[in-house]
Amino acid sequence: MTALGYTALIIAALLLGAVGGFLAAGGPRPYRKSQPQGPTVAELLQRQVHTSTSGVVLLNRFGDVVLHNPRAAELGVIHDYRADPRAQKAAEQARKTGETVTVDLCPLDGRASLAGRGPAAVIGDVRPLGDGFTVVDAADQSDSVRLEATRRDFVANVSHELKTPVGALALLAEALLDTAEDPEEVRRFSTKILHESTRLGTLVSELIALSRLQGAERLPELGSVEVDEVVEEALSRSRLAAESAGIEIAVDGPSGYLLEGDRALLVTALTNLITNAVSYSSHGSPVSISRRLSEDFVEIAVTDRGIGIEPEHHERVFERFFRVDPARSRATGGTGLGLAIVKHVAANHGGEVKLWSRPGTGSTFTIRVPRHGTGEADGDEATTEPDRAAPAARSITESADGVTTVETGGVR
C-alpha cells in the first residue's frame, strides 16, 4: 500500500473515532429556542388596563363583572363588585345591536362629594366584544363640564356687566338732550355720562388684562424689580381715592428687597389691593402696607380695618365678578375683576395671594412672589418680621392660624 493510501486510512480512522465519541456523548443536541426576557404581552396589557386613567369593566352575557381596574371603582362604575345598573342596561343593548352605546354614569347618590372634589360627570362607552362579552370604558369629564359652566357664567356676567353702563349711557344721553336748555342739568348729566364711560373703559381694560393673564399670550420677560418702587407707584395711583375717602395709608420703611417679576403687572396687582382696601373701609379708618421676607419669597401685605369677609367667601372673593357687597361695589365703581387679576398676576410670577379676614375687624391681602437672587437682607430678616405700622403687624400675627391661601378669580 502506498504512503498516500496509509495517510487516507489514518484520516478516515480519526474521523470515525470523532463521530463515535460524539454519538457516545449523546448524539446531536436538540435546538432550543431562547426564552424572551421581561414581561409577556398579556402581562403588559394587564398593566395598561390596571393603570389606565379610564375605568375599564369587562362584563359577561349575564352582566356580571369579569374584570375591572381600580379606576372603575373610583369613578363609581362598579359598587360591591357589581356594575352600575345603567352600564348593565347599556351592555345589553350593545350585545343586541352590535354597536357602541354611550351612557351617562354620573354619581346619583352624592358618593363622589364625600371625599371632596370627586368625579361629577362620568361618561362611559360600552362596546361589544363578541361571544356575549362587553367592555365599559368610562372617563371622568368633570373638568370639561366645570370649564364649560365657568365659560357660560363668564359670558353671562360679562354681558350683564357691559349692559349696565351701556344702558346707563343711553338713558343719560337721552336725558341730556331733553335738558339741553338747562345748563345745570346739562352739567349734572354730563358728569354722570363721564362716570359711566370711565367705568365702562375700566371694565373693558381689565377684561383684556385678565384674558392675557389667563390665555396663551406670552408674558413679558421677568427681571429684577425693586419692591419699594412698586409700592411707591401703586401708592401714587391710589392716593386720590384715599384722600377722597378720608383714609390715610401707612407704609413701612424702605426695604431694599428685589423681586423676580414684571414691574407693570406687579404695580397693577398692588394698586388693585390698595383700591379695594380703601373702597371697603369706613371714612377715616387706617390702611397699611408692609413688606417682609419669608424664606425665598417677598411678601407685600395690604391691611384694612374695613367690613371684613365671611369665611365662606374667602375663596370665592377671587372669582371674576364676585362681590361680597354688590351695592357697595357698584357705588365705588368696582368692576368685580380686580382680585381675579391679582390672583393671576401672582400665579404667573410663581407665587400666590393669601387672605386673612374677620368680619367687623378687617382684612389682610398678601402677595407672595419669589425674591430675586439673595437680595440685600441677611438670614435673620428672612425669618424675623421687621417693624410695621400697627395695623399691619396685628393682622400678620393673627393670620398665622387663620390665613386662607387662594388657588382658584372679582373685587369684593
C-alpha atoms as a printed R data frame, in Angstrom:
    type eleno elety resid chain resno       x       y      z
1   ATOM     1    CA   MET     A     1   0.000   0.000  0.000
2   ATOM     2    CA   THR     A     2   1.372   3.341 -0.915
3   ATOM     3    CA   ALA     A     3   2.079   6.162  1.543
4   ATOM     4    CA   LEU     A     4  -0.902   8.089  0.216
5   ATOM     5    CA   GLY     A     5  -3.152   5.115  0.926
6   ATOM     6    CA   TYR     A     6  -1.894   4.871  4.540
7   ATOM     7    CA   THR     A     7  -2.477   8.590  5.053
8   ATOM     8    CA   ALA     A     8  -6.060   8.338  3.791
9   ATOM     9    CA   LEU     A     9  -6.698   5.376  6.042
10  ATOM    10    CA   ILE     A    10  -5.397   7.204  9.128
11  ATOM    11    CA   ILE     A    11  -7.570  10.264  8.393
12  ATOM    12    CA   ALA     A    12 -10.631   8.059  7.940
13  ATOM    13    CA   ALA     A    13  -9.956   6.323 11.249
14  ATOM    14    CA   LEU     A    14  -9.642   9.620 13.088
15  ATOM    15    CA   LEU     A    15 -12.942  10.842 11.619
16  ATOM    16    CA   LEU     A    16 -14.703   7.625 12.578
17  ATOM    17    CA   GLY     A    17 -13.355   7.926 16.107
18  ATOM    18    CA   ALA     A    18 -14.547  11.502 16.438
19  ATOM    19    CA   VAL     A    19 -18.012  10.562 15.185
20  ATOM    20    CA   GLY     A    20 -18.183   7.598 17.522
21  ATOM    21    CA   GLY     A    21 -17.236   9.754 20.503
22  ATOM    22    CA   PHE     A    22 -19.836  12.328 19.568
23  ATOM    23    CA   LEU     A    23 -22.536   9.670 19.346
24  ATOM    24    CA   ALA     A    24 -21.396   8.121 22.600
25  ATOM    25    CA   ALA     A    25 -21.780  11.504 24.298
26  ATOM    26    CA   GLY     A    26 -25.458  11.536 23.476
27  ATOM    27    CA   GLY     A    27 -25.697  12.418 19.830
28  ATOM    28    CA   PRO     A    28 -26.728  15.782 18.441
29  ATOM    29    CA   ARG     A    29 -28.366  18.170 20.943
30  ATOM    30    CA   PRO     A    30 -31.842  19.394 20.007
31  ATOM    31    CA   TYR     A    31 -32.267  23.115 19.130
32  ATOM    32    CA   ARG     A    32 -33.700  25.130 21.936
33  ATOM    33    CA   LYS     A    33 -35.448  28.484 21.394
34  ATOM    34    CA   SER     A    34 -34.121  31.169 23.756
35  ATOM    35    CA   GLN     A    35 -36.644  32.429 26.285
36  ATOM    36    CA   PRO     A    36 -37.559  36.146 25.980
37  ATOM    37    CA   GLN     A    37 -36.523  38.407 28.828
38  ATOM    38    CA   GLY     A    38 -39.141  40.664 30.563
39  ATOM    39    CA   PRO     A    39 -42.968  40.593 30.809
40  ATOM    40    CA   THR     A    40 -45.211  38.936 28.254
41  ATOM    41    CA   VAL     A    41 -47.651  40.800 26.040
42  ATOM    42    CA   ALA     A    42 -50.544  39.626 28.200
43  ATOM    43    CA   GLU     A    43 -48.824  40.993 31.322
44  ATOM    44    CA   LEU     A    44 -48.211  44.335 29.639
45  ATOM    45    CA   LEU     A    45 -51.842  44.568 28.566
46  ATOM    46    CA   GLN     A    46 -52.916  43.803 32.115
47  ATOM    47    CA   ARG     A    47 -50.654  46.559 33.435
48  ATOM    48    CA   GLN     A    48 -52.043  49.011 30.882
49  ATOM    49    CA   VAL     A    49 -55.622  48.279 31.928
50  ATOM    50    CA   HIS     A    50 -54.736  48.404 35.625
51  ATOM    51    CA   THR     A    51 -53.043  51.819 35.389
52  ATOM    52    CA   SER     A    52 -55.432  53.393 32.868
53  ATOM    53    CA   THR     A    53 -56.966  56.761 33.796
54  ATOM    54    CA   SER     A    54 -60.264  55.441 32.424
55  ATOM    55    CA   GLY     A    55 -62.474  52.992 34.274
56  ATOM    56    CA   VAL     A    56 -62.486  49.632 32.477
57  ATOM    57    CA   VAL     A    57 -65.047  46.915 33.284
58  ATOM    58    CA   LEU     A    58 -65.482  43.626 31.397
59  ATOM    59    CA   LEU     A    59 -68.983  42.101 31.605
60  ATOM    60    CA   ASN     A    60 -70.237  38.699 30.526
61  ATOM    61    CA   ARG     A    61 -73.574  37.944 28.859
62  ATOM    62    CA   PHE     A    62 -75.334  37.982 32.243
63  ATOM    63    CA   GLY     A    63 -73.999  41.421 33.164
64  ATOM    64    CA   ASP     A    64 -71.589  40.068 35.780
65  ATOM    65    CA   VAL     A    65 -68.191  41.700 36.297
66  ATOM    66    CA   VAL     A    66 -65.436  39.517 34.907
67  ATOM    67    CA   LEU     A    67 -62.592  42.021 35.166
68  ATOM    68    CA   HIS     A    68 -62.197  45.641 36.267
69  ATOM    69    CA   ASN     A    69 -59.441  48.082 37.174
70  ATOM    70    CA   PRO     A    70 -59.209  50.279 40.315
71  ATOM    71    CA   ARG     A    71 -60.204  53.388 38.386
72  ATOM    72    CA   ALA     A    72 -63.618  51.863 37.633
73  ATOM    73    CA   ALA     A    73 -64.343  51.683 41.355
74  ATOM    74    CA   GLU     A    74 -63.116  55.260 41.879
75  ATOM    75    CA   LEU     A    75 -65.482  56.537 39.190
76  ATOM    76    CA   GLY     A    76 -68.389  54.577 40.651
77  ATOM    77    CA   VAL     A    77 -68.853  52.304 37.619
78  ATOM    78    CA   ILE     A    78 -68.900  49.301 39.950
79  ATOM    79    CA   HIS     A    79 -70.154  49.005 43.548
80  ATOM    80    CA   ASP     A    80 -69.545  45.898 45.661
81  ATOM    81    CA   TYR     A    81 -68.236  44.076 42.579
82  ATOM    82    CA   ARG     A    82 -71.464  44.742 40.695
83  ATOM    83    CA   ALA     A    83 -71.671  47.017 37.664
84  ATOM    84    CA   ASP     A    84 -73.804  50.140 37.703
85  ATOM    85    CA   PRO     A    85 -77.324  49.195 36.501
86  ATOM    86    CA   ARG     A    86 -77.064  51.825 33.773
87  ATOM    87    CA   ALA     A    87 -73.881  50.194 32.484
88  ATOM    88    CA   GLN     A    88 -75.560  46.753 32.566
89  ATOM    89    CA   LYS     A    89 -78.520  48.052 30.563
90  ATOM    90    CA   ALA     A    90 -76.203  49.687 28.033
91  ATOM    91    CA   ALA     A    91 -74.199  46.433 27.784
92  ATOM    92    CA   GLU     A    92 -77.372  44.502 27.000
93  ATOM    93    CA   GLN     A    93 -78.236  46.984 24.262
94  ATOM    94    CA   ALA     A    94 -74.698  46.797 22.845
95  ATOM    95    CA   ARG     A    95 -74.888  42.980 22.680
96  ATOM    96    CA   LYS     A    96 -78.175  43.138 20.794
97  ATOM    97    CA   THR     A    97 -77.213  45.852 18.294
98  ATOM    98    CA   GLY     A    98 -73.504  45.094 17.987
99  ATOM    99    CA   GLU     A    99 -72.780  48.841 18.211
100 ATOM   100    CA   THR     A   100 -71.133  51.080 20.798
101 ATOM   101    CA   VAL     A   101 -73.530  52.623 23.316
102 ATOM   102    CA   THR     A   102 -72.721  55.827 25.236
103 ATOM   103    CA   VAL     A   103 -74.164  56.007 28.745
104 ATOM   104    CA   ASP     A   104 -74.230  58.669 31.467
105 ATOM   105    CA   LEU     A   105 -72.698  57.228 34.648
106 ATOM   106    CA   CYS     A   106 -72.681  60.381 36.773
107 ATOM   107    CA   PRO     A   107 -72.997  59.682 40.539
108 ATOM   108    CA   LEU     A   108 -76.631  59.653 41.652
109 ATOM   109    CA   ASP     A   109 -76.286  59.477 45.445
110 ATOM   110    CA   GLY     A   110 -73.552  62.021 46.191
111 ATOM   111    CA   ARG     A   111 -70.844  59.404 46.795
112 ATOM   112    CA   ALA     A   112 -68.356  61.483 44.794
113 ATOM   113    CA   SER     A   113 -68.761  64.504 47.055
114 ATOM   114    CA   LEU     A   114 -67.950  62.578 50.242
115 ATOM   115    CA   ALA     A   115 -64.218  62.733 49.537
116 ATOM   116    CA   GLY     A   116 -64.349  66.313 48.345
117 ATOM   117    CA   ARG     A   117 -63.917  67.311 44.732
118 ATOM   118    CA   GLY     A   118 -64.738  63.883 43.257
119 ATOM   119    CA   PRO     A   119 -65.950  62.952 39.786
120 ATOM   120    CA   ALA     A   120 -69.216  64.684 38.960
121 ATOM   121    CA   ALA     A   121 -69.538  63.869 35.248
122 ATOM   122    CA   VAL     A   122 -68.696  60.302 34.223
123 ATOM   123    CA   ILE     A   123 -69.430  59.168 30.653
124 ATOM   124    CA   GLY     A   124 -68.985  55.566 29.535
125 ATOM   125    CA   ASP     A   125 -68.725  53.887 26.139
126 ATOM   126    CA   VAL     A   126 -69.989  50.278 26.118
127 ATOM   127    CA   ARG     A   127 -68.580  48.163 23.259
128 ATOM   128    CA   PRO     A   128 -69.461  44.576 22.315
129 ATOM   129    CA   LEU     A   129 -66.540  42.126 22.208
130 ATOM   130    CA   GLY     A   130 -68.390  39.112 20.826
131 ATOM   131    CA   ASP     A   131 -69.367  35.812 22.492
132 ATOM   132    CA   GLY     A   132 -71.628  37.776 24.836
133 ATOM   133    CA   PHE     A   133 -68.870  39.882 26.384
134 ATOM   134    CA   THR     A   134 -68.893  43.698 26.561
135 ATOM   135    CA   VAL     A   135 -66.427  46.256 27.882
136 ATOM   136    CA   VAL     A   136 -67.299  49.526 29.610
137 ATOM   137    CA   ASP     A   137 -64.772  52.324 29.078
138 ATOM   138    CA   ALA     A   138 -65.660  55.190 31.452
139 ATOM   139    CA   ALA     A   139 -63.935  58.588 31.677
140 ATOM   140    CA   ASP     A   140 -64.189  61.446 34.173
141 ATOM   141    CA   GLN     A   141 -65.240  64.553 32.249
142 ATOM   142    CA   SER     A   142 -65.851  66.696 35.332
143 ATOM   143    CA   ASP     A   143 -63.164  69.234 34.434
144 ATOM   144    CA   SER     A   144 -64.636  69.761 30.967
145 ATOM   145    CA   VAL     A   145 -68.126  70.210 32.436
146 ATOM   146    CA   ARG     A   146 -66.856  72.655 35.048
147 ATOM   147    CA   LEU     A   147 -64.918  74.592 32.412
148 ATOM   148    CA   GLU     A   148 -67.966  74.848 30.176
149 ATOM   149    CA   ALA     A   149 -70.086  76.011 33.117
150 ATOM   150    CA   THR     A   150 -67.434  78.606 34.003
151 ATOM   151    CA   ARG     A   151 -67.399  79.868 30.428
152 ATOM   152    CA   ARG     A   152 -71.179  80.165 30.348
153 ATOM   153    CA   ASP     A   153 -71.184  82.058 33.653
154 ATOM   154    CA   PHE     A   154 -68.375  84.307 32.427
155 ATOM   155    CA   VAL     A   155 -70.203  85.189 29.212
156 ATOM   156    CA   ALA     A   156 -73.419  85.842 31.148
157 ATOM   157    CA   ASN     A   157 -71.586  88.009 33.690
158 ATOM   158    CA   VAL     A   158 -69.720  89.960 31.035
159 ATOM   159    CA   SER     A   159 -72.946  90.558 29.129
160 ATOM   160    CA   HIS     A   160 -74.638  91.834 32.264
161 ATOM   161    CA   GLU     A   161 -71.722  93.970 33.393
162 ATOM   162    CA   LEU     A   162 -71.357  95.576 29.967
163 ATOM   163    CA   LYS     A   163 -75.085  96.062 29.536
164 ATOM   164    CA   THR     A   164 -75.384  98.109 32.729
165 ATOM   165    CA   PRO     A   165 -73.051 101.021 31.836
166 ATOM   166    CA   VAL     A   166 -74.073 100.948 28.165
167 ATOM   167    CA   GLY     A   167 -77.747 101.193 29.126
168 ATOM   168    CA   ALA     A   168 -76.974 103.961 31.603
169 ATOM   169    CA   LEU     A   169 -75.098 105.921 28.920
170 ATOM   170    CA   ALA     A   170 -78.073 105.669 26.555
171 ATOM   171    CA   LEU     A   171 -80.515 106.911 29.207
172 ATOM   172    CA   LEU     A   172 -78.222 109.724 30.302
173 ATOM   173    CA   ALA     A   173 -77.679 110.850 26.720
174 ATOM   174    CA   GLU     A   174 -81.442 110.936 26.170
175 ATOM   175    CA   ALA     A   175 -81.951 112.936 29.366
176 ATOM   176    CA   LEU     A   176 -79.186 115.301 28.296
177 ATOM   177    CA   LEU     A   177 -80.950 116.001 25.018
178 ATOM   178    CA   ASP     A   178 -84.211 116.749 26.849
179 ATOM   179    CA   THR     A   179 -82.495 119.268 29.145
180 ATOM   180    CA   ALA     A   180 -80.266 120.946 26.573
181 ATOM   181    CA   GLU     A   181 -81.595 124.387 27.546
182 ATOM   182    CA   ASP     A   182 -80.768 123.982 31.244
183 ATOM   183    CA   PRO     A   183 -77.025 124.459 31.898
184 ATOM   184    CA   GLU     A   184 -77.194 122.951 35.393
185 ATOM   185    CA   GLU     A   185 -78.899 119.771 34.199
186 ATOM   186    CA   VAL     A   186 -76.515 119.507 31.272
187 ATOM   187    CA   ARG     A   187 -73.593 119.687 33.672
188 ATOM   188    CA   ARG     A   188 -75.150 117.102 36.013
189 ATOM   189    CA   PHE     A   189 -75.943 114.587 33.284
190 ATOM   190    CA   SER     A   190 -72.578 115.150 31.602
191 ATOM   191    CA   THR     A   191 -70.826 114.287 34.858
192 ATOM   192    CA   LYS     A   192 -72.793 111.056 35.108
193 ATOM   193    CA   ILE     A   193 -72.022 110.193 31.486
194 ATOM   194    CA   LEU     A   194 -68.335 110.718 32.196
195 ATOM   195    CA   HIS     A   195 -68.557 108.456 35.249
196 ATOM   196    CA   GLU     A   196 -70.295 105.642 33.350
197 ATOM   197    CA   SER     A   197 -67.970 105.881 30.359
198 ATOM   198    CA   THR     A   198 -64.944 105.716 32.671
199 ATOM   199    CA   ARG     A   199 -66.410 102.689 34.357
200 ATOM   200    CA   LEU     A   200 -67.047 101.035 31.001
201 ATOM   201    CA   GLY     A   201 -63.498 101.747 29.841
202 ATOM   202    CA   THR     A   202 -62.062 100.349 33.060
203 ATOM   203    CA   LEU     A   203 -64.155  97.187 32.727
204 ATOM   204    CA   VAL     A   204 -63.008  96.594 29.141
205 ATOM   205    CA   SER     A   205 -59.361  97.226 30.073
206 ATOM   206    CA   GLU     A   206 -59.499  94.784 32.979
207 ATOM   207    CA   LEU     A   207 -61.201  92.147 30.833
208 ATOM   208    CA   ILE     A   208 -58.379  92.443 28.311
209 ATOM   209    CA   ALA     A   209 -55.749  92.260 31.065
210 ATOM   210    CA   LEU     A   210 -57.400  89.202 32.618
211 ATOM   211    CA   SER     A   211 -57.672  87.416 29.262
212 ATOM   212    CA   ARG     A   212 -53.952  87.983 28.676
213 ATOM   213    CA   LEU     A   213 -53.051  86.619 32.085
214 ATOM   214    CA   GLN     A   214 -55.224  83.521 31.620
215 ATOM   215    CA   GLY     A   215 -54.586  82.947 27.931
216 ATOM   216    CA   ALA     A   216 -51.725  81.669 25.839
217 ATOM   217    CA   GLU     A   217 -50.217  85.097 25.223
218 ATOM   218    CA   ARG     A   218 -46.650  85.135 26.434
219 ATOM   219    CA   LEU     A   219 -45.964  87.362 29.409
220 ATOM   220    CA   PRO     A   220 -43.096  89.849 29.388
221 ATOM   221    CA   GLU     A   221 -39.682  88.590 30.401
222 ATOM   222    CA   LEU     A   222 -39.308  88.643 34.170
223 ATOM   223    CA   GLY     A   223 -36.446  90.609 35.617
224 ATOM   224    CA   SER     A   224 -35.204  92.240 38.787
225 ATOM   225    CA   VAL     A   225 -37.819  94.600 40.260
226 ATOM   226    CA   GLU     A   226 -37.388  96.846 43.301
227 ATOM   227    CA   VAL     A   227 -40.213  96.296 45.754
228 ATOM   228    CA   ASP     A   228 -40.002  99.866 47.058
229 ATOM   229    CA   GLU     A   229 -40.600 101.263 43.564
230 ATOM   230    CA   VAL     A   230 -43.643  99.011 43.085
231 ATOM   231    CA   VAL     A   231 -45.107 100.203 46.389
232 ATOM   232    CA   GLU     A   232 -44.452 103.871 45.613
233 ATOM   233    CA   GLU     A   233 -46.085 103.728 42.182
234 ATOM   234    CA   ALA     A   234 -49.105 101.814 43.480
235 ATOM   235    CA   LEU     A   235 -49.494 104.396 46.251
236 ATOM   236    CA   SER     A   236 -49.374 107.280 43.777
237 ATOM   237    CA   ARG     A   237 -52.126 105.654 41.719
238 ATOM   238    CA   SER     A   238 -54.323 105.134 44.788
239 ATOM   239    CA   ARG     A   239 -53.620 108.388 46.627
240 ATOM   240    CA   LEU     A   240 -56.502 110.376 45.108
241 ATOM   241    CA   ALA     A   241 -59.090 107.730 46.008
242 ATOM   242    CA   ALA     A   242 -57.705 107.504 49.547
243 ATOM   243    CA   GLU     A   243 -57.803 111.277 50.019
244 ATOM   244    CA   SER     A   244 -61.366 111.435 48.728
245 ATOM   245    CA   ALA     A   245 -62.389 108.785 51.276
246 ATOM   246    CA   GLY     A   246 -60.505 110.488 54.089
247 ATOM   247    CA   ILE     A   247 -58.280 107.454 54.575
248 ATOM   248    CA   GLU     A   248 -54.612 107.672 55.485
249 ATOM   249    CA   ILE     A   249 -52.336 104.934 54.171
250 ATOM   250    CA   ALA     A   250 -49.442 103.980 56.454
251 ATOM   251    CA   VAL     A   251 -46.348 102.449 54.852
252 ATOM   252    CA   ASP     A   252 -43.365 100.781 56.490
253 ATOM   253    CA   GLY     A   253 -39.831 101.957 55.737
254 ATOM   254    CA   PRO     A   254 -37.891 101.157 52.543
255 ATOM   255    CA   SER     A   255 -36.820  97.540 52.435
256 ATOM   256    CA   GLY     A   256 -34.389  97.288 49.524
257 ATOM   257    CA   TYR     A   257 -35.919  93.921 48.575
258 ATOM   258    CA   LEU     A   258 -35.808  92.717 44.992
259 ATOM   259    CA   LEU     A   259 -38.443  90.660 43.201
260 ATOM   260    CA   GLU     A   260 -38.240  88.428 40.159
261 ATOM   261    CA   GLY     A   261 -41.083  89.700 38.014
262 ATOM   262    CA   ASP     A   262 -42.721  92.204 35.696
263 ATOM   263    CA   ARG     A   263 -42.934  95.683 37.214
264 ATOM   264    CA   ALA     A   264 -46.098  96.856 35.413
265 ATOM   265    CA   LEU     A   265 -48.092  93.750 36.357
266 ATOM   266    CA   LEU     A   266 -46.979  93.894 39.987
267 ATOM   267    CA   VAL     A   267 -47.918  97.568 40.240
268 ATOM   268    CA   THR     A   268 -51.365  96.800 38.802
269 ATOM   269    CA   ALA     A   269 -51.925  93.966 41.291
270 ATOM   270    CA   LEU     A   270 -50.846  96.025 44.310
271 ATOM   271    CA   THR     A   271 -52.919  99.004 43.136
272 ATOM   272    CA   ASN     A   272 -55.988  96.754 42.998
273 ATOM   273    CA   LEU     A   273 -55.381  95.602 46.576
274 ATOM   274    CA   ILE     A   274 -54.947  99.166 47.860
275 ATOM   275    CA   THR     A   275 -58.040 100.364 45.974
276 ATOM   276    CA   ASN     A   276 -60.037  97.504 47.482
277 ATOM   277    CA   ALA     A   277 -58.827  98.333 50.980
278 ATOM   278    CA   VAL     A   278 -59.859 101.968 50.519
279 ATOM   279    CA   SER     A   279 -63.227 101.099 48.986
280 ATOM   280    CA   TYR     A   280 -64.215  98.725 51.790
281 ATOM   281    CA   SER     A   281 -63.030 100.868 54.695
282 ATOM   282    CA   SER     A   282 -65.087 103.381 56.584
283 ATOM   283    CA   HIS     A   283 -64.242 107.092 56.436
284 ATOM   284    CA   GLY     A   284 -61.086 107.862 58.387
285 ATOM   285    CA   SER     A   285 -60.095 104.257 59.122
286 ATOM   286    CA   PRO     A   286 -56.433 103.287 58.561
287 ATOM   287    CA   VAL     A   287 -54.946 101.243 55.746
288 ATOM   288    CA   SER     A   288 -51.372  99.985 55.903
289 ATOM   289    CA   ILE     A   289 -48.802  98.421 53.570
290 ATOM   290    CA   SER     A   290 -45.966  96.252 54.837
291 ATOM   291    CA   ARG     A   291 -43.102  94.289 53.293
292 ATOM   292    CA   ARG     A   292 -41.115  91.352 54.583
293 ATOM   293    CA   LEU     A   293 -39.034  88.349 53.541
294 ATOM   294    CA   SER     A   294 -40.357  84.853 54.148
295 ATOM   295    CA   GLU     A   295 -37.902  82.143 53.112
296 ATOM   296    CA   ASP     A   296 -37.353  82.684 49.353
297 ATOM   297    CA   PHE     A   297 -40.405  84.916 48.903
298 ATOM   298    CA   VAL     A   298 -41.069  88.619 49.257
299 ATOM   299    CA   GLU     A   299 -44.444  89.350 50.829
300 ATOM   300    CA   ILE     A   300 -46.339  92.612 50.339
301 ATOM   301    CA   ALA     A   301 -49.339  92.874 52.653
302 ATOM   302    CA   VAL     A   302 -52.210  95.372 52.448
303 ATOM   303    CA   THR     A   303 -54.247  95.610 55.658
304 ATOM   304    CA   ASP     A   304 -57.500  97.463 56.272
305 ATOM   305    CA   ARG     A   305 -59.903  97.899 59.193
306 ATOM   306    CA   GLY     A   306 -62.939  97.567 56.946
307 ATOM   307    CA   ILE     A   307 -66.042  95.390 56.915
308 ATOM   308    CA   GLY     A   308 -64.134  92.111 56.643
309 ATOM   309    CA   ILE     A   309 -65.121  88.987 54.752
310 ATOM   310    CA   GLU     A   310 -67.071  85.961 55.939
311 ATOM   311    CA   PRO     A   311 -65.032  82.703 55.946
312 ATOM   312    CA   GLU     A   312 -67.276  81.067 53.329
313 ATOM   313    CA   HIS     A   313 -66.365  83.853 50.879
314 ATOM   314    CA   HIS     A   314 -62.575  83.637 51.298
315 ATOM   315    CA   GLU     A   315 -62.061  81.554 48.151
316 ATOM   316    CA   ARG     A   316 -64.935  82.950 46.111
317 ATOM   317    CA   VAL     A   317 -63.733  86.514 46.560
318 ATOM   318    CA   PHE     A   318 -61.101  85.834 43.888
319 ATOM   319    CA   GLU     A   319 -63.656  84.727 41.303
320 ATOM   320    CA   ARG     A   320 -64.444  87.025 38.415
321 ATOM   321    CA   PHE     A   321 -67.338  89.399 39.111
322 ATOM   322    CA   PHE     A   322 -67.934  88.015 42.614
323 ATOM   323    CA   ARG     A   323 -68.727  90.740 45.146
324 ATOM   324    CA   VAL     A   324 -69.237  90.385 48.878
325 ATOM   325    CA   ASP     A   325 -71.272  93.605 48.915
326 ATOM   326    CA   PRO     A   326 -72.639  94.258 45.392
327 ATOM   327    CA   ALA     A   327 -74.322  97.547 46.357
328 ATOM   328    CA   ARG     A   328 -71.123  98.987 47.802
329 ATOM   329    CA   SER     A   329 -69.072  97.807 44.852
330 ATOM   330    CA   ARG     A   330 -71.451  99.474 42.418
331 ATOM   331    CA   ALA     A   331 -71.300 102.694 44.419
332 ATOM   332    CA   THR     A   332 -67.498 102.730 44.285
333 ATOM   333    CA   GLY     A   333 -67.392 101.794 40.595
334 ATOM   334    CA   GLY     A   334 -65.799  98.387 41.118
335 ATOM   335    CA   THR     A   335 -65.715  96.030 38.145
336 ATOM   336    CA   GLY     A   336 -65.519  92.738 40.013
337 ATOM   337    CA   LEU     A   337 -62.250  91.789 38.295
338 ATOM   338    CA   GLY     A   338 -59.587  93.379 40.487
339 ATOM   339    CA   LEU     A   339 -58.845  90.428 42.758
340 ATOM   340    CA   ALA     A   340 -59.024  87.968 39.865
341 ATOM   341    CA   ILE     A   341 -56.228  89.949 38.238
342 ATOM   342    CA   VAL     A   342 -54.238  89.932 41.497
343 ATOM   343    CA   LYS     A   343 -54.545  86.153 41.744
344 ATOM   344    CA   HIS     A   344 -53.379  85.544 38.186
345 ATOM   345    CA   VAL     A   345 -50.522  88.065 38.407
346 ATOM   346    CA   ALA     A   346 -49.228  86.267 41.498
347 ATOM   347    CA   ALA     A   347 -49.622  82.846 39.851
348 ATOM   348    CA   ASN     A   348 -47.832  83.958 36.690
349 ATOM   349    CA   HIS     A   349 -44.906  85.083 38.848
350 ATOM   350    CA   GLY     A   350 -44.657  81.671 40.520
351 ATOM   351    CA   GLY     A   351 -46.261  82.986 43.705
352 ATOM   352    CA   GLU     A   352 -49.661  83.202 45.347
353 ATOM   353    CA   VAL     A   353 -52.027  85.554 47.148
354 ATOM   354    CA   LYS     A   354 -53.182  84.904 50.713
355 ATOM   355    CA   LEU     A   355 -56.159  86.291 52.574
356 ATOM   356    CA   TRP     A   356 -56.786  86.774 56.260
357 ATOM   357    CA   SER     A   357 -60.074  88.351 57.211
358 ATOM   358    CA   ARG     A   358 -62.544  88.626 60.068
359 ATOM   359    CA   PRO     A   359 -65.986  90.269 59.734
360 ATOM   360    CA   GLY     A   360 -66.078  93.595 61.527
361 ATOM   361    CA   THR     A   361 -62.309  93.583 62.077
362 ATOM   362    CA   GLY     A   362 -60.746  93.950 58.638
363 ATOM   363    CA   SER     A   363 -58.732  92.063 56.056
364 ATOM   364    CA   THR     A   364 -55.134  91.459 55.016
365 ATOM   365    CA   PHE     A   365 -54.283  90.510 51.446
366 ATOM   366    CA   THR     A   366 -50.706  89.321 50.963
367 ATOM   367    CA   ILE     A   367 -48.912  88.865 47.642
368 ATOM   368    CA   ARG     A   368 -46.054  86.333 47.792
369 ATOM   369    CA   VAL     A   369 -43.582  86.462 44.898
370 ATOM   370    CA   PRO     A   370 -40.147  84.777 44.651
371 ATOM   371    CA   ARG     A   371 -37.291  87.087 45.585
372 ATOM   372    CA   HIS     A   372 -34.528  87.956 43.150
373 ATOM   373    CA   GLY     A   373 -31.180  86.367 43.967
374 ATOM   374    CA   THR     A   374 -30.086  86.808 47.561
375 ATOM   375    CA   GLY     A   375 -31.428  90.341 47.941
376 ATOM   376    CA   GLU     A   376 -29.955  92.682 50.475
377 ATOM   377    CA   ALA     A   377 -31.362  91.042 53.572
378 ATOM   378    CA   ASP     A   378 -29.420  88.800 55.908
379 ATOM   379    CA   GLY     A   379 -30.570  85.469 57.251
380 ATOM   380    CA   ASP     A   380 -32.301  86.997 60.280
381 ATOM   381    CA   GLU     A   381 -34.515  89.198 58.110
382 ATOM   382    CA   ALA     A   382 -35.709  86.162 56.196
383 ATOM   383    CA   THR     A   383 -37.347  84.762 59.350
384 ATOM   384    CA   THR     A   384 -37.883  87.828 61.539
385 ATOM   385    CA   GLU     A   385 -40.589  90.309 60.718
386 ATOM   386    CA   PRO     A   386 -39.388  93.926 60.664
387 ATOM   387    CA   ASP     A   387 -41.223  96.769 62.373
388 ATOM   388    CA   ARG     A   388 -44.600  97.577 60.873
389 ATOM   389    CA   ALA     A   389 -47.307 100.119 61.142
390 ATOM   390    CA   ALA     A   390 -49.605  98.874 63.947
391 ATOM   391    CA   PRO     A   391 -52.478  97.561 61.807
392 ATOM   392    CA   ALA     A   392 -50.151  95.552 59.581
393 ATOM   393    CA   ALA     A   393 -48.272  93.917 62.470
394 ATOM   394    CA   ARG     A   394 -51.560  92.948 64.168
395 ATOM   395    CA   SER     A   395 -53.050  91.405 61.067
396 ATOM   396    CA   ILE     A   396 -49.993  89.392 60.111
397 ATOM   397    CA   THR     A   397 -49.678  87.997 63.638
398 ATOM   398    CA   GLU     A   398 -53.330  86.971 63.779
399 ATOM   399    CA   SER     A   399 -53.182  85.471 60.310
400 ATOM   400    CA   ALA     A   400 -50.680  82.837 61.446
401 ATOM   401    CA   ASP     A   401 -53.530  80.371 62.150
402 ATOM   402    CA   GLY     A   402 -56.253  81.868 60.004
403 ATOM   403    CA   VAL     A   403 -54.740  82.511 56.598
404 ATOM   404    CA   THR     A   404 -56.583  81.329 53.520
405 ATOM   405    CA   THR     A   405 -54.326  80.506 50.585
406 ATOM   406    CA   VAL     A   406 -56.279  81.125 47.403
407 ATOM   407    CA   GLU     A   407 -55.673  78.797 44.491
408 ATOM   408    CA   THR     A   408 -58.716  79.491 42.411
409 ATOM   409    CA   GLY     A   409 -60.517  84.673 40.169
410 ATOM   410    CA   GLY     A   410 -63.559  89.746 41.324
411 ATOM   411    CA   VAL     A   411 -63.367  92.600 43.554
412 ATOM   412    CA   ARG     A   412 -65.065  92.153 46.883
